[in-house]
């Protein structure tokens, strides 16, 4: 509790800074985090080396450095959601015309949807933009933080423009409860599940567990599965694109949805690796022997 009340004024101060000064603070933070503190540098390095075995040591180091630069921007941009205006939120994180048209079409058809995405780009700003511009009521599936004070702060930031939050353990129950509404439920699908209950696939050249809940819920609810990418256009500006992976998930085979959204994210990461969350301990589990079986045929993203 004491730490929270000590840190909170600094968070608000950073959030209130005009953008030129704000990104100056990000630059200072990068120098401290990368050169002085060395936050999770070994984890990031190992993840990059495993993901890109064909890249040279110099290329890996360049990606790592670019990642830390972006990571500092992302962290402080998250604090910006405390005070950013509606106009600035939309100006700095826009839906592409194609994405807007896709979401509007599903809204006109009165069809709720499921959004799948990864920790790529600024997913926090994307949630604000969707809630401000979309016709669906956005719910985001999340893991509550163990610290109730910081969890409350994150809750305020994420719900400020109307976004709803669903605890992961309550996802299906809450989606059924909201079935009469026009909803979009967003799943951040690259978190690390328990190894024995996961769907195992190859992702970034490594055996990787993926949550099966996203696919199972999609097939039960039969909501269109829409993959969303948040791409940084330039510093402080993002563009949200979207495409339908499956319009009728109930007709898919086991593993089809999971494979498709995992491949879609992998494609985006390989194109611009610095925008993914490499400091996450994504590969901390080893594949159980019982799950080692012939791979499900790869499914191309639509």
PyMOL commands that set and color helices and strands:
alter all, ss='L'
color gray80, all
select helices_A, chain A and resi 2-16+19-37+41-51+57-80+86-92+97-108+123-133+148-159+168-177+195-197+213-221+249-251+256-271+273-275+289-291
alter helices_A, ss='H'
color red, helices_A
select strands_A, chain A and resi 93-95+113-117+137-142+164-167+183-188+199-203+206-210+224-234+237-246
alter strands_A, ss='S'
color yellow, strands_A
deselect
rebuild
show_as cartoon
